[in-house]
Structures are given as structure tokens and as C-alpha cells.
Amino acid sequence: MARRIVIITGANSGIGKAAAHRFAKEGHTLVMACRSPERSRPVLEEVITGSMNDRVELMKLDMSSFESIRTFCQSFRNKYKRLDVLIHNAGYFEHGSPYKLSENGIELTFATNVAGPYLLTMELLDLMKQSDDARVLMAGSNIIKHFFNPKLKINFSNLQGENPDDPKYRVYDYYRDSKMALLMVTKRMAEKFSNDGIAVNMLQINGATMSNETIAKLTPGYRFAARIQNLFFRPPEFMANHYYDICVSEKFRGITGELINHKQEIIQKAEDKPGGKEQLIQVATASRCPVYAYNREVQDRVWDLCEEFVSRES
Ligand SMILES: NC(=O)c1ccc[n+]([C@@H]2O[C@H](COP(=O)([O-])OP(=O)(O)OC[C@H]3O[C@@H](n4cnc5c(N)ncnc54)[C@H](OP(=O)(O)O)[C@@H]3O)[C@@H](O)[C@H]2O)c1
């Protein structure tokens, strides 16, 4: 495939950084969209040196801030007339942290992981329409397996500071909900952009070793769990290579609206009421997606909420 123009959010660390190395080594034009220029500059230099590719640059982007997203898009637009690949890799998962609102008054997990990717994609839509094969990829998580429990629903009741002192608040739960909401956004975008030839998919990440910096953002109990998980997880390069293939390879040309697993298989809709054993198999093999993801009413609600959030701030 010809050289692509690529944006990776959160490209300074973990899977995003490994993906930056891969895209740069393959000779593509890359924008590393990161919130801290200070912490990200050494990574940029590492990527350029390692790839001998000088078409790699760093641009500031805070995915939790609508203003930052709009400023980023303006800077990108001033320089590039087309976008081929947009990878929403950045994610907020500071497990154990207290309830926080973004500067736009949205619960921080939802702001960073759902509303941010929604706005960034919408703002860059016209540039993706200029591509012959634009592909958007969302970083998903196997945490959505919790939705095999038919009683579980996304909690919409505390996304705007309604109950900041809720003693039951857990970033973990909001992270789980945010990845399900992002999957719904993925499916809706795929439908809406199908006539424009823009593909939108999600990779279900089932673990990647976390850096010490990432683990340090967690509270001590979660840190311990993350260190144990790290013993079993593959290095970030494993998932980064899936980012690459899904966004560049012929195999995925024309595929859209799909949840894709760590074996590069399309994850199918689960049975409506899977039994315990079947559910276990689905979780273990990452072969089925909870039916909740296909609920049109909830998809509408997530979409409308994103639209409402970003439009009232413009
Ligand atoms: N590792 C796993 O086991 C696992 C499992 C399932 C899903 N995932 C998903 O994989 C993706 C990458 O995670 P990772 O494991 O590679 O962790 P990571 O190394 O901590 O990477 C997360 C990236 O997101 C960035 N980020 C967070 N908030 C941001 C914001 N407001 N604006 C811009 N960037 C922001 C971080 O930037 P800073 O360095 O500035 O904080 C960092 O670059 C995430 O979406 C995560 O949810 C990971």
C-alpha cells in the first residue's frame, strides 16, 4: 500500500508508542498526538532515529478537552490535506482514582474514551473523505465481557457531576462502560460513513504489558494486580502489529463496523441468552460479543449524548 498519513493518539507510551515505531519504520507519515510534549519529545526522537523516517511529528492533543481537540484539528488541517488512518489509542484508566470531571464537565473516563474520540473523528471527517481508503481504529478492551451479564447496563446517571461523591464510584466500572459505549460509537460511525468509504473498527485488546509509568497512575491495590497481569500479558508490540494490519493491510480493506480480536478474527454477536459454559468459552476465546453492543436504543443514547456534549461546548 502507498504511504499513508496516520494519526495515533497517546503515541508516547505502551501500545501507541509501539505502533508509532511500526508505522514509522514502514515509511508512513505519522502524527503522534500526545498530551504532554515534554514527556513525548524523547519518544518522538526515538521513533525518528529508529526508523530513519523524518516524516514523523508530534502534535499536542488532550483527548479529554474539546478545545484541545479542535486546536489539534486546526493545526493538522493547516499542514495536511488528507487523513488515511486515525487510531484512537489514548485511554484513561487510572483505576482507584476518585470521580473527576473534564474541563467540559463530563466524567473523565467518558470524556477521554468516548466523547473525545467522537469529536476528533467528526472534526477530521472531511480530510478522511479525501483518502482512497480511510480507516479509523478504536482501542477496545475485553473488559466488555462483563456485559455478558444481561443485567448490566451502561450507567448514564453520573456522567455530568450529578453525584461526584458517590461511594460506589469506580473508574473500573466507568472504563468498562466507556469501552462498550465506544464500541457502539464504532458501529454507528461505520454505518454513517459507509457511503464515504471510511471504515471504522475496534480492536479488542485482551492485555498488553503496562509500563511502570502507567502502573504508577493506579492506586496500590490495582498496581499489584497490574504487576501480576504483566507476567501473563504480551508486549505492546503484539497489539501494535494488529493496529498496523487492521489499518493498512489488504486483508482488512472494506471491513467496517467490526470488533476484531487478538487473532485478527471478526468477533461475532453472541447468542441472546448464552448458558454459563458457552459464556465461558466466549470469554476465553474472544469469539463472541455481548448482545448489548447491538442494542439500537442504547446506541442512540450514546450517540446523542456525544453530539449533545460536543455541540453545547462549541
Ligand atoms: N494494556 C492493556 O492490558 C490494555 C487492555 C485493554 C485495553 N487497553 C487499551 O489500550 C490502549 C493503550 O493502552 P496502553 O496499555 O498502551 O497504556 P498506556 O501506555 O498507559 O497508554 C495510554 C496512552 O493514553 C494516553 N492518554 C491518557 N489520557 C489522555 C488524554 N486525556 N489525552 C491524550 N492522551 C491520553 C496516555 O498519555 P500519558 O502518557 O500522557 O498519560 C498514554 O499515552 C488504551 O485505550 C487502553 O484502554 C489496554
The ligand as an ORCA input file, in Angstrom:
! r2SCAN-3c Opt
* xyz 0 1
  N      -2.623     -2.714     28.404
  C      -3.710     -3.438     28.444
  O      -3.715     -4.532     29.056
  C      -4.973     -2.980     27.780
  C      -6.099     -3.820     27.827
  C      -7.259     -3.423     27.206
  C      -7.305     -2.201     26.545
  N      -6.204     -1.389     26.523
  C      -6.320     -0.104     25.815
  O      -5.176      0.101     25.018
  C      -4.942      1.499     24.848
  C      -3.477      1.788     25.108
  O      -3.180      1.485     26.450
  P      -1.724      1.018     26.948
  O      -1.881     -0.285     27.593
  O      -0.738      1.174     25.858
  O      -1.473      2.075     28.129
  P      -0.541      3.371     28.222
  O       0.852      3.010     27.900
  O      -0.811      3.983     29.551
  O      -1.104      4.294     27.071
  C      -2.229      5.103     27.232
  C      -1.970      6.368     26.473
  O      -3.149      7.171     26.558
  C      -2.713      8.488     26.805
  N      -3.749      9.326     27.395
  C      -4.468      9.133     28.523
  N      -5.292     10.174     28.710
  C      -5.090     11.016     27.674
  C      -5.638     12.267     27.302
  N      -6.553     12.892     28.050
  N      -5.206     12.835     26.167
  C      -4.265     12.248     25.388
  N      -3.692     11.076     25.707
  C      -4.108     10.478     26.836
  C      -1.537      8.341     27.757
  O      -0.797      9.547     27.784
  P       0.121      9.974     29.049
  O       1.398      9.204     28.906
  O       0.260     11.433     28.870
  O      -0.646      9.603     30.277
  C      -0.815      7.193     27.061
  O      -0.043      7.679     26.009
  C      -5.917      2.208     25.799
  O      -7.005      2.705     25.085
  C      -6.359      1.094     26.740
  O      -7.658      1.334     27.240
  C      -5.048     -1.762     27.117
*
